[in-house]
């Protein structure tokens, strides 16, 4: 926990992918083109923050977001029907999601999951939730699997389970076709362990914490393949830079900064400081002054106050037309300069931007599906302002996801009391050392 945070983070990652793709991708150069996969459980579906995030994701049509919902109907205190009986699929359909079902989520056949993912990817209008019916603790045996006993505690019959799932005889006894294949692999691994002089449980059960060689080899190969893909992506970035530097120099400079870890422009402070110095000069010129030029021998002064406290205010003589600004106005102006000078800055507000001053349409536009442009001028995934609606908790948790994607600096503007709504997300940002910018207004 806290449950639901990861779900909202996934929405933030999907927002980042859509935004960076709209900002940088060009014909033949899809630098940002990835799907976001999220695994969620019954607890996540009960949490309010995931409902807020799911509603926004459906509204924004984040079709590259795919959520696997592990529907095992079990929580710590018992079966979910004690407190949770809604049709989650119908709820997500109402949010505007593509809803798919996998009736046998206990299956070890990877082809089933590949097929449903391809189906999710076949449409480009909606995020997808795959409702998987599963058995918690599948394989743990009667009286244990499918119960809250295996939700977070140690299996009471752990050795029996080890005998069943980590020995050739136990695997063959299930009659499952996949288990039969795994049994041959385990038998081969036991011979290798014995040849190396290891403890193989008298040659019948794999040792505790043992990682089979073929599993280790496969995962290391996946890591190496990932490294190669990263190298290819770096090469593609360099080709992109050479291809577009002349035609779009600002865009290329922006990309170069971000991929090198520099998300802010070099001179952004200058404009902010210029504004602050100008405002400070005006304030100082119009301040009322305190004066201590009273007559120490005035017989009518019977206030009894110490002399150092005797003072009277006088006008500075600069006229009475000067209007003092609320602190939030200065914050908004500084933020506006910050956003204008740094294209990596993206953020939003939970329906209080007009009060807190966090949206600058002429600079940011609107992060909305392009199809919304007929109703909302400037609507595009390239927009840098996210309309979170009245979803404070999801707003802050989504910003964590945006931060984790890299190449972006997220911010929010809310009243202080609304930040208290989202304290779990702020705590997660702190633990994760995410540089999220919060601008609270009292």
N, C-alpha and C positions, 0 to 999 in steps of 0.2 A: 503494500500500500504506500501512500493513499491511492486506493483504486480509482480508476477513471482518468488519472493524470496521463497515463500513457496513451489512452485513446485520444485525448485532446492534443497531446504532443504529435500524434500521427496526423491529425488534421493540420497542425502547424507545418509539418514537414511537407504535406501535400500542397499547401498554400505556397511554400517556398519554391517547390519544383515548378508549379504553374507560373509563378511570378518570374523566376529567373529564365524559364523557357521563353516567355513572352518578351522579356527584356533583351536577351542575347541571341537566341536561336535565329539562324538564317538558313536559307535554302542550302542543303548539303552539309550543314553544320548544326546538328541537333546536340549541342553541348549538354543541355539539361533535358533529359528524357528518361525518366525512371518511374517505376511504380512504387507505392508505399504499402507495405504489408503490416497489419496489426493483428495481434492475437489478444482477444478479450474474453472474459468469463462472465458468469452470472452476476458477480458482484459489480463488475464494471457497468453492466447494463442497469443496475439499480441506482448507481451514483448519479446525482444531478448533473455533475460537470460533463459526463459523457453524453447526456441527453442534450445539453446546451451545444456541445461541440458537434454532435451528429446533425442537429437541426441546421447549424450554420453550414456544415459541409454539404448537405443536400441542397441548400439554397445556392451555394456557390458552384455547384455542379463539379465537384472535384473528382472526376471520373478515374483518376489514377490511384485513388485510395481504395484498398481492398482489405476488409476486416474479416478475420475468421472468428466467429463467435462459438466458443466451446460451451455448448448448451448441455451441461451434465446434470442440471437440476439439483445441485448439492452445494450447500454452504457450510460454514463452521458449525452452526447450531442445528443443522438438519436439512431436510429437503426444502427446496425453494418455495414449495406451495404453502409453507408457513407464512410467507410474507410477500410472495411475488407470483402473480398468476397471469400477467398480461401476455398478449401475443407480440413478442419482440419484433418478429418479421413484419407484422402489420404496422407497428409503430414506425419502423424505419421506412416502410413503403410510403407512409404519410409524410415523412421527412423529405421524400424525394429520392430515396435510395433504390438501387437495383438489388432485389432480394433473391438469393439463391439458397437452395437447401441441399445438404449432404446427409443422407439418412444414416450412413454407417461411418461415423467419425472415428470409430475405433480401428478401422482398417489400416493395415501396414502397406497397402498397395499404393505406391506413390502416384501411379497413373490416375487414380481417382481425383487426387488433389490437383494434378497438372491439368486435367480436363476441366475442372470447375474454375480454375484460374483463367484458362483460355476463354471460357465463356464470359467471365467477368471482364476480361480485356476486350471482348468483341464489340462492346458498346462504348460510346464516347460522350455520354450525356450525364451519367450519374455515378456517384460512388457506390461501391458494392459491399454488402454484408453477406457472408456465407454462414448460414445457420447450420452448425454441425451437431448432430445428436451423438453424444459421447457418454461413456461410462467412466466416472472418476475411479481411478485405481484399477482400470481394466486389467484382468489377469491376476489380481491379488487373491482371488478365490471367494467362495460363497461366504456371506456374512461380513465380508470386508469391502470388496469392490462395490461401487455404487452407493457407499455410505459416507457419512461425515467422518468416519474413523480415519480415512486416508486423506482428508482435506489438508491437514498440515502437520500431523503427528507421524510418529514412526509406525510402520506396519507391525501389527501384533504377531503376524506370522511371517516375518521377514525371511527366515531361513527356508521355509516351505516355498516361498516365492522364488528365492534364489535357485533352489533345486529344480523348479519348474521352468524358469526362463533362462538360466545360465548353464544348463546341462543338456547334452544331446538327447538323453532319454526323456527328460521333462518336456523338451520342445516337441519331440516326435509324438508324445502322448496326446497333444492337443488336436492332431489331425489337420491343422491349418496348413495350407500350401506354403505360405511364407515361412511359418515356423519350421517346416521340414527343410527348407533351403537354409535357414539360419542354423539349424541343428548340424548340418554338414560343416558350416563355417566354424561353429563352436568346437566341434570335434577336432578339426584341423588346428585350431588355436590351442587346444589342450595339449596336443602332441608337441607343438612348438614350445609351450611353457615348460613341459616336462624335459624337453631336450636342452633347454636353457638352465635347468636345475632349479626351476621355480616351484612354488607350492601350488599345485593344481587340484587341491582337495582330493587326493588319492586318484586323480585323473578323471574325476566325474563332473566337477563343477568349476567354472572359472573363478579365480581368486577375486576377493573384494577389490574394488577400485581398479580393476584391470581393464585397460583399453585395448581391444583386439587390434592386431597389426593392420588388418585391412581397413578398419574404421579409421585408425590414425593416419594411414596412408591417403585415404580418400579425403579426409578433412584438410590435410596438409596440401594435397593437390588443389583443392578448392581455393585455399589461401594463395597458393602460387598463381593460380589462374586469375584471381582478383588483382594480384600485383601486376600481372601482365596487362590486364584491362586498364588499370590505373595509368600505366606507362603509355598505353595507346591513347588514352584520353588526354594526357599531357601533350602528346605529339599533335593531337587534333587541335588543341588550344593554340599551339604555335602556328599551325597552318591557318587557323582562323585569324590570328593576329596579322599575319602577313597578307591575307586576302582582303581584310577590311580596314587596315590602318589608314589608307589614303582616303577612302570614301567616308568612313565613320571614325575619325580619330578620337573623339570624346568617348565613344562607346568602347573602343579598344583599350584606351587608357583606363577606363573604369574597370574593365575585366582584368587587366593586368594587375591593377592594385589589389583587387579582391582575391585573386588566386594566389597572390603572394602574401596574403594575410593582412593587408592594409585596407581597412574598410572605410576609412575617413580620408578626405582630401587633405592635402598638405597645408592649405591656407584657410581652413574653415573658421579657425578662431578669430581671424582678423576682422571679418564682417560682424561677428558677434560682439567682439570687443568695441568695435566702432559704434555699434548701436548702444551698448551699455554706457560708454563714455559720453555719448551725446545726451542720453537720458539723465545720467548723473549730473551733467553740467546744468541742465534745465532745472533739475530738482534743487540743486544747491543755490542756483540763482533766485529761486522763489521760496526758499525756506523762510519762515518767520524766525526771528532771532531772539535770543535771550540776552537781556541786558542787566548789568549789575551797577548801573550808574545812579542808584538812588542816593538820596541825601541822608547821610548817616546821622545828621543832627536834626532831622525833621521831628518836631515835637508832637506832630499828629500821628506818627507811626507808633501804634500801641499793639502791634500784632503779636509781640512776644516771640517772634521767630528769630533764630540765630541770623546774624548778618549775612552769612554765606548763602542762606536759603532765601533771602529777600531778593526778589528779581521781578521784573515785569517784562512782558513780551511787547515787541514793537514790530511793525510791518517793515519788510525789507525794502519797500519802495519800488518793487518790480511790477506793480500792478496786481489786480485781483482776478485776472482772466485765466490764470494758470489752473489746470485741473489735474489733481493728483490721480494716478492710476492704481488700480488694485494690483496686488502682487501677482495674481494669476495672469494679468495682462502682460506683465514683463516676462513671465515664464513662457507664455504663448509666443511672444515675439522672438525670444531666444530660440525656442523650439523651431519656429518657422525658418529662421536663418540656418539653423542646424540641418533641417530637412532639405532646404534649398541647396545647400553647399555639398550635401553628401547623398548621392543617389542610392547608396546601400542601406539607407535608413527607411524602414517600413514599419507601420504600426497602425494604431487606431484607438477607438474609444467605445465604451459600452453605452452609446446613445446620449452621451453628455459632452460631445465635442463642442457644440454650440455654446455651452456654459464654461467649459474648461479651456477652450481654445486649442484643440488638437488637430483640426483638419484644415488643410490649405489646398482647396480643390485646384486652383490654378497651377500649383506646383506638383501635387500628388495625383490628381485624378481620383479614380475610385477603383479599388480591387473588386471587380465584379465580372461575371461572364461577359464576353464580347456581345452576346445577344441582347444584353441589357442596354446597349448604347442608344437604342431608340428612345428609351425612357429616361436614361441618365447619361448626360453628356460626360464624356471622358471615361466611361465604363470599359474596363479592359483588365486582363490579368497582369498587364504591365503597370497598373495603378499601384500606388504605394500607400493608400489609405484603406484600411479594412473596417467596414461597418459591422461591428460585432453585435449590434443590437443590445437588448437588455440581457446580456449574458456575461456578467463580470468575471465569474470564476473561469469559464471557458476561455475568455479573452486572455487572461493571464497565463493559463496553462498552454494555450496555443502559441503564445509568444515564446515559451520555452522550446517548443518544437521547431519554431522558426530559427531560433538561436542555434539549435543543435545541427541544423542543416548546413550551416556556414554560409559565408558570403553576404550575410545580412545582419543589420543591427536593428532589433525590434524595440518599439517603445509603446507606451500606453499613457493616456491621460484620463484620470478618474478622480472623483471626489475621494477623500481619504477613507470615508466610511465604506466605500465600495471596494477599496483595496482589502479591507478586512474580510469581505466576502470571499476573496481569493487567496487568503493566507497560505493554504497548503501549496499552491502553485508558486508563490513567492519563496516559500521555504525550499521547495525543490530546485528553484533557480539558484538559491544560495548554495545549497549542497553541491550542485552541478557546476558552480562557478560560471553561470551564464551571465554575460554582460547585458542584461535587459535594462532598458531605461524606463524608470517609473517617474511620472510627473504628477504627484498627488496635489489636489487642491482642497484646502480646508473649507 
